[in-house]
Amino acid sequence: MPNDSDSTSSRPRSEFARAARIPDVMERTLEVVALVEELAAPLGIHPVIVGGMAVYFWTESEEFQTHDIDVVMPRGHAAAPPRGVRGHGS
């Protein structure tokens, strides 16, 4: 029988898997960003999208399409990233 942490971690996994099936790149990316914000908000963390992804959102131009999401957040929230998430310099 799964414990609470198993069911807690399976929901985000299923939501990310659902987002991965969205065919439109912009819509899929926005959904992933929304999921990250949703997971971070209860911790008092509100990441801000920067870099190429921010330019892509603002211009909606394929010319600036990127395949990573760069975020910044207050330094006080710095911690080891969750398993599977690469931090700066990884």
PDB file of N, CA, C and O in Angstrom:
ATOM      1  N   MET A   1       0.850  -1.183   0.000  1.00  0.00           N
ATOM      2  CA  MET A   1       0.000   0.000   0.000  1.00  0.00           C
ATOM      3  C   MET A   1       0.892   1.241   0.000  1.00  0.00           C
ATOM      4  O   MET A   1       1.824   1.312   0.801  1.00  0.00           O
ATOM      5  N   PRO A   2       0.637   2.226  -0.874  1.00  0.00           N
ATOM      6  CA  PRO A   2       1.485   3.416  -0.928  1.00  0.00           C
ATOM      7  C   PRO A   2       1.299   4.272   0.320  1.00  0.00           C
ATOM      8  O   PRO A   2       0.201   4.385   0.863  1.00  0.00           O
ATOM      9  N   ASN A   3       2.413   4.874   0.759  1.00  0.00           N
ATOM     10  CA  ASN A   3       2.300   5.796   1.882  1.00  0.00           C
ATOM     11  C   ASN A   3       1.941   7.178   1.357  1.00  0.00           C
ATOM     12  O   ASN A   3       1.861   7.377   0.145  1.00  0.00           O
ATOM     13  N   ASP A   4       1.720   8.150   2.269  1.00  0.00           N
ATOM     14  CA  ASP A   4       1.302   9.489   1.863  1.00  0.00           C
ATOM     15  C   ASP A   4       2.293  10.146   0.914  1.00  0.00           C
ATOM     16  O   ASP A   4       1.894  10.828  -0.029  1.00  0.00           O
ATOM     17  N   SER A   5       3.602   9.940   1.164  1.00  0.00           N
ATOM     18  CA  SER A   5       4.584  10.587   0.293  1.00  0.00           C
ATOM     19  C   SER A   5       4.529  10.021  -1.123  1.00  0.00           C
ATOM     20  O   SER A   5       4.810  10.734  -2.086  1.00  0.00           O
ATOM     21  N   ASP A   6       4.165   8.727  -1.258  1.00  0.00           N
ATOM     22  CA  ASP A   6       4.025   8.148  -2.593  1.00  0.00           C
ATOM     23  C   ASP A   6       2.877   8.793  -3.351  1.00  0.00           C
ATOM     24  O   ASP A   6       3.023   9.140  -4.524  1.00  0.00           O
ATOM     25  N   SER A   7       1.730   8.957  -2.686  1.00  0.00           N
ATOM     26  CA  SER A   7       0.587   9.556  -3.372  1.00  0.00           C
ATOM     27  C   SER A   7       0.819  11.040  -3.625  1.00  0.00           C
ATOM     28  O   SER A   7       0.339  11.578  -4.622  1.00  0.00           O
ATOM     29  N   THR A   8       1.548  11.707  -2.735  1.00  0.00           N
ATOM     30  CA  THR A   8       1.851  13.118  -2.921  1.00  0.00           C
ATOM     31  C   THR A   8       2.766  13.317  -4.116  1.00  0.00           C
ATOM     32  O   THR A   8       2.583  14.265  -4.880  1.00  0.00           O
ATOM     33  N   SER A   9       3.742  12.447  -4.291  1.00  0.00           N
ATOM     34  CA  SER A   9       4.672  12.599  -5.407  1.00  0.00           C
ATOM     35  C   SER A   9       4.087  12.080  -6.714  1.00  0.00           C
ATOM     36  O   SER A   9       4.535  12.497  -7.782  1.00  0.00           O
ATOM     37  N   SER A  10       3.111  11.191  -6.670  1.00  0.00           N
ATOM     38  CA  SER A  10       2.544  10.662  -7.912  1.00  0.00           C
ATOM     39  C   SER A  10       1.648  11.687  -8.609  1.00  0.00           C
ATOM     40  O   SER A  10       1.559  11.679  -9.837  1.00  0.00           O
ATOM     41  N   ARG A  11       0.990  12.558  -7.866  1.00  0.00           N
ATOM     42  CA  ARG A  11       0.137  13.573  -8.487  1.00  0.00           C
ATOM     43  C   ARG A  11       0.943  14.510  -9.371  1.00  0.00           C
ATOM     44  O   ARG A  11       0.591  14.698 -10.536  1.00  0.00           O
ATOM     45  N   PRO A  12       2.036  15.118  -8.846  1.00  0.00           N
ATOM     46  CA  PRO A  12       2.835  15.969  -9.753  1.00  0.00           C
ATOM     47  C   PRO A  12       3.378  15.204 -10.949  1.00  0.00           C
ATOM     48  O   PRO A  12       3.412  15.734 -12.059  1.00  0.00           O
ATOM     49  N   ARG A  13       3.799  13.978 -10.738  1.00  0.00           N
ATOM     50  CA  ARG A  13       4.316  13.184 -11.861  1.00  0.00           C
ATOM     51  C   ARG A  13       3.253  13.003 -12.928  1.00  0.00           C
ATOM     52  O   ARG A  13       3.532  13.159 -14.117  1.00  0.00           O
ATOM     53  N   SER A  14       2.044  12.676 -12.515  1.00  0.00           N
ATOM     54  CA  SER A  14       0.978  12.477 -13.508  1.00  0.00           C
ATOM     55  C   SER A  14       0.618  13.793 -14.191  1.00  0.00           C
ATOM     56  O   SER A  14       0.302  13.804 -15.381  1.00  0.00           O
ATOM     57  N   GLU A  15       0.662  14.900 -13.454  1.00  0.00           N
ATOM     58  CA  GLU A  15       0.377  16.205 -14.057  1.00  0.00           C
ATOM     59  C   GLU A  15       1.457  16.593 -15.076  1.00  0.00           C
ATOM     60  O   GLU A  15       1.143  17.115 -16.146  1.00  0.00           O
ATOM     61  N   PHE A  16       2.727  16.337 -14.741  1.00  0.00           N
ATOM     62  CA  PHE A  16       3.806  16.627 -15.695  1.00  0.00           C
ATOM     63  C   PHE A  16       3.700  15.707 -16.915  1.00  0.00           C
ATOM     64  O   PHE A  16       3.955  16.137 -18.040  1.00  0.00           O
ATOM     65  N   ALA A  17       3.328  14.452 -16.696  1.00  0.00           N
ATOM     66  CA  ALA A  17       3.152  13.529 -17.824  1.00  0.00           C
ATOM     67  C   ALA A  17       2.022  14.007 -18.731  1.00  0.00           C
ATOM     68  O   ALA A  17       2.134  13.934 -19.955  1.00  0.00           O
ATOM     69  N   ARG A  18       0.933  14.496 -18.136  1.00  0.00           N
ATOM     70  CA  ARG A  18      -0.177  15.031 -18.920  1.00  0.00           C
ATOM     71  C   ARG A  18       0.282  16.244 -19.726  1.00  0.00           C
ATOM     72  O   ARG A  18      -0.041  16.369 -20.907  1.00  0.00           O
ATOM     73  N   ALA A  19       1.040  17.139 -19.079  1.00  0.00           N
ATOM     74  CA  ALA A  19       1.544  18.336 -19.770  1.00  0.00           C
ATOM     75  C   ALA A  19       2.459  17.948 -20.931  1.00  0.00           C
ATOM     76  O   ALA A  19       2.446  18.598 -21.976  1.00  0.00           O
ATOM     77  N   ALA A  20       3.239  16.907 -20.753  1.00  0.00           N
ATOM     78  CA  ALA A  20       4.175  16.483 -21.798  1.00  0.00           C
ATOM     79  C   ALA A  20       3.457  16.038 -23.070  1.00  0.00           C
ATOM     80  O   ALA A  20       4.047  16.037 -24.150  1.00  0.00           O
ATOM     81  N   ARG A  21       2.195  15.664 -22.943  1.00  0.00           N
ATOM     82  CA  ARG A  21       1.433  15.209 -24.119  1.00  0.00           C
ATOM     83  C   ARG A  21       0.746  16.346 -24.867  1.00  0.00           C
ATOM     84  O   ARG A  21       0.121  16.107 -25.900  1.00  0.00           O
ATOM     85  N   ILE A  22       0.849  17.574 -24.372  1.00  0.00           N
ATOM     86  CA  ILE A  22       0.231  18.710 -25.057  1.00  0.00           C
ATOM     87  C   ILE A  22       1.034  18.992 -26.325  1.00  0.00           C
ATOM     88  O   ILE A  22       2.234  19.255 -26.240  1.00  0.00           O
ATOM     89  N   PRO A  23       0.407  18.943 -27.485  1.00  0.00           N
ATOM     90  CA  PRO A  23       1.162  19.077 -28.738  1.00  0.00           C
ATOM     91  C   PRO A  23       1.739  20.472 -29.000  1.00  0.00           C
ATOM     92  O   PRO A  23       2.829  20.584 -29.562  1.00  0.00           O
ATOM     93  N   ASP A  24       1.041  21.523 -28.610  1.00  0.00           N
ATOM     94  CA  ASP A  24       1.514  22.882 -28.866  1.00  0.00           C
ATOM     95  C   ASP A  24       2.636  23.239 -27.886  1.00  0.00           C
ATOM     96  O   ASP A  24       2.444  23.177 -26.672  1.00  0.00           O
ATOM     97  N   VAL A  25       3.800  23.610 -28.414  1.00  0.00           N
ATOM     98  CA  VAL A  25       4.974  23.877 -27.582  1.00  0.00           C
ATOM     99  C   VAL A  25       4.711  24.983 -26.566  1.00  0.00           C
ATOM    100  O   VAL A  25       5.034  24.829 -25.388  1.00  0.00           O
ATOM    101  N   MET A  26       4.130  26.093 -27.007  1.00  0.00           N
ATOM    102  CA  MET A  26       3.880  27.216 -26.092  1.00  0.00           C
ATOM    103  C   MET A  26       2.909  26.805 -24.986  1.00  0.00           C
ATOM    104  O   MET A  26       3.153  27.082 -23.812  1.00  0.00           O
ATOM    105  N   GLU A  27       1.821  26.152 -25.351  1.00  0.00           N
ATOM    106  CA  GLU A  27       0.838  25.718 -24.356  1.00  0.00           C
ATOM    107  C   GLU A  27       1.456  24.718 -23.377  1.00  0.00           C
ATOM    108  O   GLU A  27       1.230  24.802 -22.169  1.00  0.00           O
ATOM    109  N   ARG A  28       2.239  23.772 -23.906  1.00  0.00           N
ATOM    110  CA  ARG A  28       2.888  22.772 -23.058  1.00  0.00           C
ATOM    111  C   ARG A  28       3.842  23.440 -22.071  1.00  0.00           C
ATOM    112  O   ARG A  28       3.860  23.095 -20.890  1.00  0.00           O
ATOM    113  N   THR A  29       4.630  24.392 -22.552  1.00  0.00           N
ATOM    114  CA  THR A  29       5.593  25.078 -21.699  1.00  0.00           C
ATOM    115  C   THR A  29       4.894  25.892 -20.617  1.00  0.00           C
ATOM    116  O   THR A  29       5.312  25.882 -19.459  1.00  0.00           O
ATOM    117  N   LEU A  30       3.834  26.592 -20.994  1.00  0.00           N
ATOM    118  CA  LEU A  30       3.075  27.363 -20.011  1.00  0.00           C
ATOM    119  C   LEU A  30       2.487  26.449 -18.929  1.00  0.00           C
ATOM    120  O   LEU A  30       2.449  26.817 -17.755  1.00  0.00           O
ATOM    121  N   GLU A  31       2.037  25.278 -19.323  1.00  0.00           N
ATOM    122  CA  GLU A  31       1.486  24.333 -18.358  1.00  0.00           C
ATOM    123  C   GLU A  31       2.568  23.852 -17.383  1.00  0.00           C
ATOM    124  O   GLU A  31       2.312  23.747 -16.184  1.00  0.00           O
ATOM    125  N   VAL A  32       3.752  23.565 -17.881  1.00  0.00           N
ATOM    126  CA  VAL A  32       4.852  23.141 -17.012  1.00  0.00           C
ATOM    127  C   VAL A  32       5.214  24.255 -16.031  1.00  0.00           C
ATOM    128  O   VAL A  32       5.408  24.002 -14.842  1.00  0.00           O
ATOM    129  N   VAL A  33       5.303  25.475 -16.527  1.00  0.00           N
ATOM    130  CA  VAL A  33       5.611  26.612 -15.664  1.00  0.00           C
ATOM    131  C   VAL A  33       4.532  26.765 -14.590  1.00  0.00           C
ATOM    132  O   VAL A  33       4.850  27.016 -13.428  1.00  0.00           O
ATOM    133  N   ALA A  34       3.281  26.618 -14.963  1.00  0.00           N
ATOM    134  CA  ALA A  34       2.186  26.716 -13.994  1.00  0.00           C
ATOM    135  C   ALA A  34       2.289  25.627 -12.927  1.00  0.00           C
ATOM    136  O   ALA A  34       2.033  25.880 -11.749  1.00  0.00           O
ATOM    137  N   LEU A  35       2.661  24.429 -13.337  1.00  0.00           N
ATOM    138  CA  LEU A  35       2.828  23.341 -12.373  1.00  0.00           C
ATOM    139  C   LEU A  35       3.971  23.611 -11.396  1.00  0.00           C
ATOM    140  O   LEU A  35       3.853  23.333 -10.203  1.00  0.00           O
ATOM    141  N   VAL A  36       5.075  24.153 -11.908  1.00  0.00           N
ATOM    142  CA  VAL A  36       6.205  24.489 -11.042  1.00  0.00           C
ATOM    143  C   VAL A  36       5.781  25.540 -10.015  1.00  0.00           C
ATOM    144  O   VAL A  36       6.087  25.415  -8.829  1.00  0.00           O
ATOM    145  N   GLU A  37       5.081  26.568 -10.472  1.00  0.00           N
ATOM    146  CA  GLU A  37       4.591  27.610  -9.557  1.00  0.00           C
ATOM    147  C   GLU A  37       3.651  27.029  -8.515  1.00  0.00           C
ATOM    148  O   GLU A  37       3.735  27.375  -7.337  1.00  0.00           O
ATOM    149  N   GLU A  38       2.759  26.149  -8.944  1.00  0.00           N
ATOM    150  CA  GLU A  38       1.807  25.524  -8.028  1.00  0.00           C
ATOM    151  C   GLU A  38       2.516  24.710  -6.945  1.00  0.00           C
ATOM    152  O   GLU A  38       2.111  24.733  -5.782  1.00  0.00           O
ATOM    153  N   LEU A  39       3.564  23.999  -7.326  1.00  0.00           N
ATOM    154  CA  LEU A  39       4.307  23.190  -6.358  1.00  0.00           C
ATOM    155  C   LEU A  39       5.155  24.041  -5.415  1.00  0.00           C
ATOM    156  O   LEU A  39       5.339  23.687  -4.251  1.00  0.00           O
ATOM    157  N   ALA A  40       5.671  25.162  -5.919  1.00  0.00           N
ATOM    158  CA  ALA A  40       6.556  26.005  -5.119  1.00  0.00           C
ATOM    159  C   ALA A  40       5.791  26.958  -4.199  1.00  0.00           C
ATOM    160  O   ALA A  40       6.289  27.305  -3.128  1.00  0.00           O
ATOM    161  N   ALA A  41       4.600  27.385  -4.594  1.00  0.00           N
ATOM    162  CA  ALA A  41       3.839  28.392  -3.841  1.00  0.00           C
ATOM    163  C   ALA A  41       3.594  28.024  -2.375  1.00  0.00           C
ATOM    164  O   ALA A  41       3.755  28.887  -1.511  1.00  0.00           O
ATOM    165  N   PRO A  42       3.212  26.782  -2.055  1.00  0.00           N
ATOM    166  CA  PRO A  42       2.994  26.450  -0.648  1.00  0.00           C
ATOM    167  C   PRO A  42       4.257  26.583   0.216  1.00  0.00           C
ATOM    168  O   PRO A  42       4.173  26.679   1.441  1.00  0.00           O
ATOM    169  N   LEU A  43       5.410  26.588  -0.426  1.00  0.00           N
ATOM    170  CA  LEU A  43       6.677  26.754   0.283  1.00  0.00           C
ATOM    171  C   LEU A  43       7.062  28.228   0.398  1.00  0.00           C
ATOM    172  O   LEU A  43       8.110  28.562   0.951  1.00  0.00           O
ATOM    173  N   GLY A  44       6.208  29.106  -0.128  1.00  0.00           N
ATOM    174  CA  GLY A  44       6.497  30.533  -0.115  1.00  0.00           C
ATOM    175  C   GLY A  44       7.492  30.941  -1.185  1.00  0.00           C
ATOM    176  O   GLY A  44       8.088  32.016  -1.117  1.00  0.00           O
ATOM    177  N   ILE A  45       7.669  30.079  -2.171  1.00  0.00           N
ATOM    178  CA  ILE A  45       8.620  30.330  -3.253  1.00  0.00           C
ATOM    179  C   ILE A  45       7.837  30.696  -4.502  1.00  0.00           C
ATOM    180  O   ILE A  45       6.922  29.977  -4.906  1.00  0.00           O
ATOM    181  N   HIS A  46       8.201  31.815  -5.109  1.00  0.00           N
ATOM    182  CA  HIS A  46       7.537  32.268  -6.323  1.00  0.00           C
ATOM    183  C   HIS A  46       8.601  32.522  -7.386  1.00  0.00           C
ATOM    184  O   HIS A  46       9.071  33.647  -7.553  1.00  0.00           O
ATOM    185  N   PRO A  47       8.977  31.449  -8.112  1.00  0.00           N
ATOM    186  CA  PRO A  47      10.016  31.586  -9.128  1.00  0.00           C
ATOM    187  C   PRO A  47       9.597  32.536 -10.242  1.00  0.00           C
ATOM    188  O   PRO A  47       8.422  32.622 -10.598  1.00  0.00           O
ATOM    189  N   VAL A  48      10.576  33.242 -10.781  1.00  0.00           N
ATOM    190  CA  VAL A  48      10.353  34.161 -11.898  1.00  0.00           C
ATOM    191  C   VAL A  48      11.091  33.610 -13.105  1.00  0.00           C
ATOM    192  O   VAL A  48      12.283  33.309 -13.038  1.00  0.00           O
ATOM    193  N   ILE A  49      10.370  33.484 -14.202  1.00  0.00           N
ATOM    194  CA  ILE A  49      10.962  32.975 -15.438  1.00  0.00           C
ATOM    195  C   ILE A  49      11.834  34.064 -16.053  1.00  0.00           C
ATOM    196  O   ILE A  49      11.400  35.207 -16.200  1.00  0.00           O
ATOM    197  N   VAL A  50      13.070  33.703 -16.411  1.00  0.00           N
ATOM    198  CA  VAL A  50      14.015  34.632 -17.038  1.00  0.00           C
ATOM    199  C   VAL A  50      14.654  33.940 -18.240  1.00  0.00           C
ATOM    200  O   VAL A  50      14.356  32.780 -18.525  1.00  0.00           O
ATOM    201  N   GLY A  51      15.514  34.639 -18.926  1.00  0.00           N
ATOM    202  CA  GLY A  51      16.276  34.044 -20.022  1.00  0.00           C
ATOM    203  C   GLY A  51      15.450  33.848 -21.274  1.00  0.00           C
ATOM    204  O   GLY A  51      14.473  34.557 -21.513  1.00  0.00           O
ATOM    205  N   GLY A  52      15.858  32.876 -22.066  1.00  0.00           N
ATOM    206  CA  GLY A  52      15.246  32.630 -23.359  1.00  0.00           C
ATOM    207  C   GLY A  52      13.762  32.326 -23.280  1.00  0.00           C
ATOM    208  O   GLY A  52      12.998  32.730 -24.157  1.00  0.00           O
ATOM    209  N   MET A  53      13.340  31.613 -22.231  1.00  0.00           N
ATOM    210  CA  MET A  53      11.929  31.289 -22.097  1.00  0.00           C
ATOM    211  C   MET A  53      11.095  32.550 -21.900  1.00  0.00           C
ATOM    212  O   MET A  53      10.000  32.662 -22.452  1.00  0.00           O
ATOM    213  N   ALA A  54      11.602  33.494 -21.122  1.00  0.00           N
ATOM    214  CA  ALA A  54      10.890  34.760 -20.926  1.00  0.00           C
ATOM    215  C   ALA A  54      10.764  35.514 -22.249  1.00  0.00           C
ATOM    216  O   ALA A  54       9.706  36.062 -22.557  1.00  0.00           O
ATOM    217  N   VAL A  55      11.836  35.539 -23.022  1.00  0.00           N
ATOM    218  CA  VAL A  55      11.794  36.207 -24.331  1.00  0.00           C
ATOM    219  C   VAL A  55      10.784  35.505 -25.236  1.00  0.00           C
ATOM    220  O   VAL A  55      10.020  36.156 -25.949  1.00  0.00           O
ATOM    221  N   TYR A  56      10.788  34.188 -25.203  1.00  0.00           N
ATOM    222  CA  TYR A  56       9.850  33.409 -26.008  1.00  0.00           C
ATOM    223  C   TYR A  56       8.403  33.740 -25.639  1.00  0.00           C
ATOM    224  O   TYR A  56       7.568  33.934 -26.522  1.00  0.00           O
ATOM    225  N   PHE A  57       8.103  33.805 -24.338  1.00  0.00           N
ATOM    226  CA  PHE A  57       6.749  34.146 -23.898  1.00  0.00           C
ATOM    227  C   PHE A  57       6.337  35.521 -24.395  1.00  0.00           C
ATOM    228  O   PHE A  57       5.238  35.695 -24.922  1.00  0.00           O
ATOM    229  N   TRP A  58       7.222  36.501 -24.228  1.00  0.00           N
ATOM    230  CA  TRP A  58       6.880  37.879 -24.577  1.00  0.00           C
ATOM    231  C   TRP A  58       6.776  38.099 -26.080  1.00  0.00           C
ATOM    232  O   TRP A  58       5.950  38.895 -26.527  1.00  0.00           O
ATOM    233  N   THR A  59       7.586  37.419 -26.859  1.00  0.00           N
ATOM    234  CA  THR A  59       7.567  37.640 -28.309  1.00  0.00           C
ATOM    235  C   THR A  59       6.665  36.650 -29.038  1.00  0.00           C
ATOM    236  O   THR A  59       6.189  36.933 -30.137  1.00  0.00           O
ATOM    237  N   GLU A  60       6.427  35.474 -28.417  1.00  0.00           N
ATOM    238  CA  GLU A  60       5.683  34.389 -29.067  1.00  0.00           C
ATOM    239  C   GLU A  60       6.286  34.078 -30.429  1.00  0.00           C
ATOM    240  O   GLU A  60       5.575  33.744 -31.376  1.00  0.00           O
ATOM    241  N   SER A  61       7.608  34.193 -30.512  1.00  0.00           N
ATOM    242  CA  SER A  61       8.316  33.966 -31.765  1.00  0.00           C
ATOM    243  C   SER A  61       9.101  32.660 -31.695  1.00  0.00           C
ATOM    244  O   SER A  61       9.871  32.434 -30.761  1.00  0.00           O
ATOM    245  N   GLU A  62       8.899  31.811 -32.687  1.00  0.00           N
ATOM    246  CA  GLU A  62       9.642  30.558 -32.767  1.00  0.00           C
ATOM    247  C   GLU A  62      11.151  30.806 -32.794  1.00  0.00           C
ATOM    248  O   GLU A  62      11.942  29.936 -32.429  1.00  0.00           O
ATOM    249  N   GLU A  63      11.532  31.997 -33.228  1.00  0.00           N
ATOM    250  CA  GLU A  63      12.949  32.366 -33.293  1.00  0.00           C
ATOM    251  C   GLU A  63      13.617  32.272 -31.918  1.00  0.00           C
ATOM    252  O   GLU A  63      14.815  32.005 -31.824  1.00  0.00           O
ATOM    253  N   PHE A  64      12.841  32.491 -30.857  1.00  0.00           N
ATOM    254  CA  PHE A  64      13.389  32.480 -29.506  1.00  0.00           C
ATOM    255  C   PHE A  64      13.021  31.228 -28.726  1.00  0.00           C
ATOM    256  O   PHE A  64      13.242  31.162 -27.517  1.00  0.00           O
ATOM    257  N   GLN A  65      12.461  30.235 -29.405  1.00  0.00           N
ATOM    258  CA  GLN A  65      12.062  29.013 -28.710  1.00  0.00           C
ATOM    259  C   GLN A  65      13.266  28.362 -28.054  1.00  0.00           C
ATOM    260  O   GLN A  65      14.338  28.265 -28.651  1.00  0.00           O
ATOM    261  N   THR A  66      13.079  27.924 -26.833  1.00  0.00           N
ATOM    262  CA  THR A  66      14.142  27.282 -26.073  1.00  0.00           C
ATOM    263  C   THR A  66      13.591  26.011 -25.444  1.00  0.00           C
ATOM    264  O   THR A  66      12.376  25.821 -25.400  1.00  0.00           O
ATOM    265  N   HIS A  67      14.452  25.156 -24.964  1.00  0.00           N
ATOM    266  CA  HIS A  67      14.003  23.889 -24.392  1.00  0.00           C
ATOM    267  C   HIS A  67      14.351  23.761 -22.914  1.00  0.00           C
ATOM    268  O   HIS A  67      14.328  22.667 -22.351  1.00  0.00           O
ATOM    269  N   ASP A  68      14.673  24.895 -22.294  1.00  0.00           N
ATOM    270  CA  ASP A  68      14.900  24.872 -20.850  1.00  0.00           C
ATOM    271  C   ASP A  68      14.143  26.035 -20.232  1.00  0.00           C
ATOM    272  O   ASP A  68      13.722  26.954 -20.935  1.00  0.00           O
ATOM    273  N   ILE A  69      13.974  25.995 -18.936  1.00  0.00           N
ATOM    274  CA  ILE A  69      13.282  27.051 -18.217  1.00  0.00           C
ATOM    275  C   ILE A  69      14.231  27.558 -17.136  1.00  0.00           C
ATOM    276  O   ILE A  69      14.567  26.832 -16.201  1.00  0.00           O
ATOM    277  N   ASP A  70      14.658  28.813 -17.276  1.00  0.00           N
ATOM    278  CA  ASP A  70      15.529  29.438 -16.283  1.00  0.00           C
ATOM    279  C   ASP A  70      14.665  30.215 -15.304  1.00  0.00           C
ATOM    280  O   ASP A  70      13.785  30.969 -15.718  1.00  0.00           O
ATOM    281  N   VAL A  71      14.906  30.040 -14.013  1.00  0.00           N
ATOM    282  CA  VAL A  71      14.145  30.759 -12.997  1.00  0.00           C
ATOM    283  C   VAL A  71      15.094  31.403 -11.999  1.00  0.00           C
ATOM    284  O   VAL A  71      16.220  30.951 -11.795  1.00  0.00           O
ATOM    285  N   VAL A  72      14.606  32.469 -11.384  1.00  0.00           N
ATOM    286  CA  VAL A  72      15.312  33.069 -10.249  1.00  0.00           C
ATOM    287  C   VAL A  72      14.336  33.107  -9.089  1.00  0.00           C
ATOM    288  O   VAL A  72      13.121  33.171  -9.277  1.00  0.00           O
ATOM    289  N   MET A  73      14.891  33.065  -7.880  1.00  0.00           N
ATOM    290  CA  MET A  73      14.086  33.160  -6.668  1.00  0.00           C
ATOM    291  C   MET A  73      14.962  33.718  -5.562  1.00  0.00           C
ATOM    292  O   MET A  73      16.187  33.727  -5.691  1.00  0.00           O
ATOM    293  N   PRO A  74      14.363  34.180  -4.486  1.00  0.00           N
ATOM    294  CA  PRO A  74      15.167  34.745  -3.405  1.00  0.00           C
ATOM    295  C   PRO A  74      16.229  33.758  -2.919  1.00  0.00           C
ATOM    296  O   PRO A  74      15.978  32.557  -2.822  1.00  0.00           O
ATOM    297  N   ARG A  75      17.393  34.271  -2.623  1.00  0.00           N
ATOM    298  CA  ARG A  75      18.519  33.437  -2.201  1.00  0.00           C
ATOM    299  C   ARG A  75      18.211  32.626  -0.945  1.00  0.00           C
ATOM    300  O   ARG A  75      18.722  31.517  -0.791  1.00  0.00           O
ATOM    301  N   GLY A  76      17.407  33.147  -0.069  1.00  0.00           N
ATOM    302  CA  GLY A  76      17.061  32.439   1.167  1.00  0.00           C
ATOM    303  C   GLY A  76      16.372  31.119   0.930  1.00  0.00           C
ATOM    304  O   GLY A  76      16.309  30.282   1.831  1.00  0.00           O
ATOM    305  N   HIS A  77      15.851  30.918  -0.270  1.00  0.00           N
ATOM    306  CA  HIS A  77      15.172  29.670  -0.579  1.00  0.00           C
ATOM    307  C   HIS A  77      16.080  28.674  -1.292  1.00  0.00           C
ATOM    308  O   HIS A  77      15.629  27.614  -1.725  1.00  0.00           O
ATOM    309  N   ALA A  78      17.342  29.015  -1.409  1.00  0.00           N
ATOM    310  CA  ALA A  78      18.254  28.117  -2.115  1.00  0.00           C
ATOM    311  C   ALA A  78      18.344  26.798  -1.363  1.00  0.00           C
ATOM    312  O   ALA A  78      18.564  26.764  -0.152  1.00  0.00           O
ATOM    313  N   ALA A  79      18.174  25.747  -2.088  1.00  0.00           N
ATOM    314  CA  ALA A  79      18.253  24.406  -1.524  1.00  0.00           C
ATOM    315  C   ALA A  79      18.616  23.466  -2.658  1.00  0.00           C
ATOM    316  O   ALA A  79      18.604  23.846  -3.828  1.00  0.00           O
ATOM    317  N   ALA A  80      18.933  22.254  -2.300  1.00  0.00           N
ATOM    318  CA  ALA A  80      19.221  21.266  -3.327  1.00  0.00           C
ATOM    319  C   ALA A  80      17.974  21.075  -4.182  1.00  0.00           C
ATOM    320  O   ALA A  80      16.878  20.906  -3.649  1.00  0.00           O
ATOM    321  N   PRO A  81      18.130  21.101  -5.503  1.00  0.00           N
ATOM    322  CA  PRO A  81      16.958  20.903  -6.354  1.00  0.00           C
ATOM    323  C   PRO A  81      16.397  19.500  -6.178  1.00  0.00           C
ATOM    324  O   PRO A  81      17.130  18.583  -5.811  1.00  0.00           O
ATOM    325  N   PRO A  82      15.103  19.322  -6.436  1.00  0.00           N
ATOM    326  CA  PRO A  82      14.517  17.979  -6.356  1.00  0.00           C
ATOM    327  C   PRO A  82      15.223  17.033  -7.304  1.00  0.00           C
ATOM    328  O   PRO A  82      15.821  17.462  -8.291  1.00  0.00           O
ATOM    329  N   ARG A  83      15.155  15.759  -7.008  1.00  0.00           N
ATOM    330  CA  ARG A  83      15.762  14.747  -7.857  1.00  0.00           C
ATOM    331  C   ARG A  83      15.264  14.909  -9.287  1.00  0.00           C
ATOM    332  O   ARG A  83      14.061  15.026  -9.518  1.00  0.00           O
ATOM    333  N   GLY A  84      16.179  14.915 -10.240  1.00  0.00           N
ATOM    334  CA  GLY A  84      15.825  15.045 -11.639  1.00  0.00           C
ATOM    335  C   GLY A  84      15.843  16.468 -12.146  1.00  0.00           C
ATOM    336  O   GLY A  84      15.692  16.695 -13.346  1.00  0.00           O
ATOM    337  N   VAL A  85      16.024  17.444 -11.252  1.00  0.00           N
ATOM    338  CA  VAL A  85      16.081  18.847 -11.647  1.00  0.00           C
ATOM    339  C   VAL A  85      17.526  19.303 -11.554  1.00  0.00           C
ATOM    340  O   VAL A  85      18.172  19.126 -10.521  1.00  0.00           O
ATOM    341  N   ARG A  86      18.032  19.885 -12.617  1.00  0.00           N
ATOM    342  CA  ARG A  86      19.417  20.329 -12.634  1.00  0.00           C
ATOM    343  C   ARG A  86      19.492  21.757 -12.155  1.00  0.00           C
ATOM    344  O   ARG A  86      18.690  22.595 -12.567  1.00  0.00           O
ATOM    345  N   GLY A  87      20.436  22.044 -11.298  1.00  0.00           N
ATOM    346  CA  GLY A  87      20.680  23.411 -10.841  1.00  0.00           C
ATOM    347  C   GLY A  87      21.735  24.081 -11.685  1.00  0.00           C
ATOM    348  O   GLY A  87      22.309  23.451 -12.574  1.00  0.00           O
ATOM    349  N   HIS A  88      22.001  25.342 -11.427  1.00  0.00           N
ATOM    350  CA  HIS A  88      23.015  26.099 -12.166  1.00  0.00           C
ATOM    351  C   HIS A  88      24.343  25.363 -12.118  1.00  0.00           C
ATOM    352  O   HIS A  88      24.785  24.914 -11.059  1.00  0.00           O
ATOM    353  N   GLY A  89      24.953  25.249 -13.245  1.00  0.00           N
ATOM    354  CA  GLY A  89      26.254  24.595 -13.317  1.00  0.00           C
ATOM    355  C   GLY A  89      26.179  23.083 -13.434  1.00  0.00           C
ATOM    356  O   GLY A  89      27.212  22.413 -13.463  1.00  0.00           O
ATOM    357  N   SER A  90      24.962  22.530 -13.502  1.00  0.00           N
ATOM    358  CA  SER A  90      24.839  21.075 -13.610  1.00  0.00           C
ATOM    359  C   SER A  90      25.049  20.633 -15.033  1.00  0.00           C
ATOM    360  O   SER A  90      24.984  19.439 -15.325  1.00  0.00           O
TER     361      SER A  90
END
